[in-house]
Amino acid sequence: MKLKEPNPLNFFEIRMATVPPPYYEYILIPTRYNMISSIEKWIESNLKGKFYVGKTVGVNNSNTIESMTKVGFEDAKELSYFTLACPYLKYN
């Protein structure tokens, strides 16, 4: 589903946050090559709200520290849609 109407948040360049706001809903994803730019492009073409994508440090399932991608959305519904529909999450 591609968006057909222009998004005013894109026009004013305020859609993507540069720092992670505390009121966003977040998910941590293990970082892979070129993952951040691919996720940003997917979000920009398939969703319409404000979001954040950046690097962070987290603990994985084997209790070791690793670099992770932090993805957050202002609207919790968009986070749910992202986790269900983004094809880049299926390869984790």
Secondary structure, DSSP 8 states (H G I E B T S, - for coil): ----S--HHHHTT-SB-SS--TTSEEEEEE--TTHHHHHHHHHHHH--S-EEEEEEEEE-TTS-EEEEEEEEESSHHHHHHHHHH-GGGTT-
